[in-house]
Structures are given as structure tokens and as C-alpha cells.
Amino acid sequence: MLEPHKPEVTKPVSVPERFDTVVLGAGISGLTLSHDLAKAGQSVLLVDEYDAPGGNHVSVEISGRSFDIGAIFFWTGYPQFQMFPALSELVVPVDWSLQRVTPTGRVARYPVDMRADFFGHPLKAQAAMVSDIISARLKGQSRESALAFLEYYLGDRLMQESGILNYVKRFYGLPAESISYDFAKTRMRPVEYTASLSRLASRTFRKVFAKKQHLGSELCVARPKTGFSAYYDAAVGQLHGMGVKTLFGAKLDWVGEAEEGEKLRVNGESIAAGRIISTLPLVRAASLTGCKTTDEPRSKGLHSLFCQFRGKRGFDSLILYNFHRAGRWKRLTMHSDYYGPVDDWEYLSVEITADDPDESPEALFDDFRGTARAFGLFDGELELLGHRHTDFAYPIYDQGSARRRDALIKQVSDAGLEVAGRQGRFEYLPTSAETIRSVRASSEA
């Protein structure tokens, strides 16, 4: 098992000591809370069970090749760059582009390509697709499921043609009709944007106008090649300068019968605090506080395969999604496109949603390699260099997840532990910018 770099900025904490607030979890939610509370004059202790800050933003280096767990990119307008200015000096510019493998094995635009999915068909088929979409729009938008969301914007025929249902089931292990509408509204916004002609025209006009007028625009960036440790260490270093104390690799325990504000134990020592806020995964917060449930919200695990390639590629995008029926992999990211090749090798990470951490990475790679070659994605040498499994990678938003989430949040809160953030509140927040805004909104409520 490959391990991420260890941070170099962790400071020891002398306990017992009283803090205004203890924040559990040093992902972007915990870093934001710590920053804002310290800026407001509070004494803050930031604690994480991981050995490094960043939460599930994890990077791995193998023989000079730098990989991410997932496809993680930022835009220069994101609030973390105002919150932690040093981060903007570390990032690497990225030429952001997305494609997908269609159900016929072709490479096309993501999530829908009107030229490939619509105009590539005979006129009769095109007319049927248009009729589908018009019928769906006239019928109105149902809030029954993710399937209803997709049908409204794409119609049945174009939805099937795009392959998006294959991707949804591969991602969550559930068919689209079992996934909640509210989640689809958040996660599948690219479908809505692509299918809305008026919105597409508006966005295209603004983009062209801005370019002609030489107006500034946000740029896509990635963390430094040296890894997420260097990136988030800079944020933690700033927090130290603001008086925040940090502790990583900590062992957490909860004593329910202790006095309010003294229930938390860190490495066996009691920590007194006015507030304790968890940004850890909700089910971890429930486990910590002893909350028992047989109906907790579920998450999917993620296998990441780290590969290298030398030869000719059959696609030119940075990120490629698998909308075909074949293959277990859902997405790949070409890290060498922005960090540069090493010894003439390109390198990439491949994502496969899977809950079993002991599943054979070699078998998963064989499955990926077979489909990738069948689709014509890689013509040459393709090798597996390493792998990693991540728990709690993706919340599963089935039809009952919101009810189960809210019930569990109430139990944890009643036990004396507040929750916040993407993982803490079991929210789907696709970007760090939305995570920060959500954390700040909940803390102000």
C-alpha cells in the first residue's frame, strides 16, 4: 500500500488545555472552520486522525510520477486562495478538458455531444429524439428520481444514446431510478447546462465577449507536483501563525458521561472546549460518539490505479469518462498532461468505485487495460505501478438517504458533537469552493 507524504508543519499540543473550539478533520471544511474561528478571535485546536491535512485530497508519488486520488482541480477564483494566499503561489496551470467513451466505443464530448449523439444519426432518429425531448418538457419535470431528471433534459432516446445511465450505475452501484432527484440536480448540472440551449448560448456569448475585451477569467489549476502535503502544509502553516494549534495522527475517543465540553479524548487525554465540531465522515462521527443505527447513510469506496503509458493515445482530453457498458472503471485522469512526462512515459490514475479494500488491483487493471485497448484509447505499453483504496469516497444518495442522514445528524448533535462540511453533513459538494461556502453558511446560521 502506497502512503502519502507526511506533513512537516504539525505542532505538538500540550494537554490538558482549554479551547474555544476543537475542529475534528483537517480537510478543506476543517481548515476553513479553523481559519474563520481563529480570525474571529477564538482559540482553536484542529485535530485529525490522518497523518496529513487535506482529508481525501491525497497524492502519491511513484518514481517521479505524481498521482491524485481522484480528479482534483481548482479554479483561481475559489475562496481558498483568498483565505490562504500562499496556495496560489504553489499551483500548476491546467488545460482542462473532458471527454467520454460512448456506448459504441467512440470518444466524444462529455456529458453529451450533439454532433456524436444526435447529428450522427439519420433524420428519422433525430426527429424521434427531438420528439422525446419536447414531450418530456411539455410533461414537466418530475422530482421522483435521477432518472426523471435525465429524461426531462435529454429525453429517453438521447439519454440511452449518451450512455449516461451506464455511468450512473457504475458510479453508485444503483440504477438512476433509485437515486434521489435532489442529488441529480446537484451532481448532474453539466447535463442541464448542455441541454439548455438558451443557457448555452448565453455562456458562449459571455465567453467570446470576454475574450475579445481581454477581460480576466478564472484559470484551472492543480496542486503542486510535490503533492498535496506541500499544498495543505502551507495552509496549516498560516493557521499556526493565527494561533491555531494542530494535531495529526491522533487517536480520538468520546466519553458520553463526562461533563459537557469535556467529552473528547485525544490520545487518551481530555480536551476541554466550548464547542466540538466534526468534519469527519458522518458515520465516523456516529461511531465516535457511540450512536447506534441499523439504517445509516452509505458511501462508496474508491480504488485508484496508478499507471504509466508509452505509445499513441486515442483521445486528447485531460479527463476521460467511461459511458460504455463494458469495464468497471469510471474515469481516468492524465496527470502527465500538466506535470509533464517522465522518461518518455505518460502517467494516469484510473478510478473504480468498489467497497472491498482487498480486491485485487491486478484484476482491476486487467479489466481496465482490456476495455481501454478495445476502445482504442492506448496503443502501446500500459503498465500498473501501484494502487490505493479510499473509504467514504462518494456519498450514496438513494431515495432514503436524506431521511437517514438527518436522523443520524440529530443523534450525533444530541450526543454533544456538532457536524459541518461535505463529509460531516453527508452533502454532495462537487468543488472545494462550494464546500467552503456551505461551511460558512452553516456556521453563520
Secondary structure, DSSP 8 states (H G I E B T S, - for coil): -------S------SS-EEEEEEE--SHHHHHHHHHHHHTT--EEEE-SSSSSSTT--EEEETTEEEESS---EETTSTHHHHSGGGGGT-EE----EEEE-TTS-EEESS--IIIIITTS-HHHHHHHHHHHHHHHHH----S-HHHHHHHHHHHHHHHHHTHHHHHHHHHSS-GGGB-HHHHHHHTHHHHHHH-HHHHHHHHHHHHHHHHTT-----EEE--TT-HHHHHHHHHHHHHHTT-EEE-S--EEE-TTS-TT--EEETTEE-EEEEEEE-S-HHHHHHHHT---SS---EEEEEEEEEEEEEEES---SEEEE-SSS-S--EEE-THHHH--BTTBEEEEEEEE-S-TTS-HHHHHHHHHHHHHHTTSEEEEEEEEEEEEEEEEEE--BTTHHHHHHHHHHHHHHTT-EE-HHHHTT----SHHHHHHHHHHHHH-
